[in-house]
């Protein structure tokens, strides 16, 4: 099978740039003939002006078109999302690249399909075009699928997919995380792009409750973004400077070290992303987890087997962290189950699942 994959550029934000390259290498290792073209571009420093964005979309579509004219592919795999911007880009790109006989598969890395239930004329036309032209869609969660079906998409075209995770691929088979006693000092970990929906401020406020209850801890906040200034002010206001640390953006190797040296991962997100890689990295290395019951966490994780579910209320976040700190047996069992479950996210396992999806789409 010959596959053309639309990849994120190396300066892209978020999970795809971490998950897709090892996934593609795993496809090749399983015998697939895979070609790559950059399809998704990053806007790390500042938003790209509209004219430049339009120029980039057109250039990318015609680059794909030349590739498709010169070679025969069985399937085009496009890594994308679903919001107004990507709806415009994807419908225009597929129209211009002229896939010919190749099937089109879109892997959705986060979606806001629910925002289009009262879509205007243009948006509705573009949605209808994708409904007709796309042969398969990979979504991470049942909530996302339901939102697409409400727009008129064909249920038979949907496949549940996961992202490849590599953080644990070199762990020995008998690896186990040592668990502390409840009187020890705990290393709490929050990793994300710092935006309001990720729950950083709520996590910091939960830490005030932990301090008041007499628990020994440090919260390491790994990442950066628009919410950092507000988070630092909140730390000062609550007098938590000795308890909360900010690393800023650090190399991936250093982020990995935090996953291995921490005791509890805290991620009370309300963001609409499909499959948050940081959450599943934490699971894959056997961290006990406190997170919200939304999207991928709701579909793939169980309580108390893999995590404790919290609301976004600081008091509830704090109670769930305390429950983990006070129950060593719970942490041991959760860690062991997460290590086992995490093996299903290794690139070869994910690649096998996708190859089966591709075969079904191509008939």
QUIZI-V564202 format. One line per field, one symbol per residue. phi: phi as a letter, one per 20 degrees, with the letter a starting at -180 (. if undefined). psi: psi as a letter, one per 40 degrees, with the letter a starting at -180 (. if undefined). Layout:
phi->???
psi->???
This chain:
phi->.dcddedfffefenfgfeefgfffffgffeofeddccfcddecffagfggffffgffffffffffffffecedebdddebcbbfffffffffffffflfleffdddeeenbcgffdfdffgfgfffffffgfeeebcdcecfffgfffffeofegfeececcefcdgdfdfffefbefdfefefedeecccrfecgfenffffffffffgffeneeacdeddpaqfeffffffffffemdgedccdemfcggfffggffeeedbedbefcfefecffffefgffenffcdbeeclfffeddcdefdadeceefgffgfffffgfgecfffffffffffffffffefgffffffffffgfffem
psi->hhhhhhiiieeiiadddddddddddddddeeihhiiihdhiifddiihiddddddddddddddddddddeihidihhhhaagadddddddddddddegebehihhhhhghifddeedfiadddddddddddddhdihhididdddddddeeeihdeeihhiiiihedeeeiidehihihiieeihhhihhhihgideefdddddddddddddeeihihhhhhaiadeddddddddddefededhihdahiidddddddddeidhhhggieieidghdddeddddefhihhiigibdddddiiheddihhiaehddddddddddddegddddddddddddddddeeiddddddddddddddde.
